Amino acid sequence: MKEIYNYEDGFGGEMAVIANHANIQLTTSDTIEGDSVTMQLSLSETKELIKSLKLAIKYAETN
């Protein structure tokens, strides 16, 4: 079984996340320029990415 999550920023950026029991596929796209990047991450790699994003958010909020 898999779950699909989509996000659009309103400025041409889109992100799709497909999650299953073993990994996460993350695809980001620029609909204006036509660029697209896809990454497949293990669950442990995804946890590390989330940890890094939380640190970046904390830094941005305090500086």
N, C-alpha and C positions, 0 to 999 in steps of 0.2 A: 504494500500500500504506500502511496506517496501523497504528499501535500504540496500544493503550488501556491506561492504567494507572489503578488505583483505590486509594484510601486511605480508611480510616475511623479516626477517633480514639477510638471507643468511648464518646463522650459526645454523639452526635447529629450530629457534623460529618463530612461526606464530601467527597472531592475526586476528580474524574475528569479525566484528562489524555488528550487524543486528539492524537497527533502524526502528521503526514504530511510529505511532502517539502517543503512550502511554509510550513506554519505549525503552531501549537500552539493547541488549544482547551482552556481551563481552566475547569472548572465546579466551584464550591464550593456546598455545600448544608448547611442546618441542618434535619435531619429532624424535630426537635422543633418548631421555629417555622414550618417550611415555606418559609423564605427560600432563594433560589437566585440566584447571580450567575455569568454566563458571560462570559469574555473570549476574544477571538481575537487571538493575538499572532503577529507575524512571527517568523522565527527570530532576527533581530537583536534584536528587542524581548525575546524570551525569554532571550537571552544577557545582556542588561542586567538583567533581573529576577533571574537566577541570581547575577550579580555582586553585586547589592544584598542578596540573601538571605545570601550568604556573608559579606558585611561585617556584617550584622545578627547573624549567628550568632557571628562572632568577637567582636563587641562584648559580646554576652550572656555568652559564656564567660569573658571577662576582667573583667567588672564585676559 
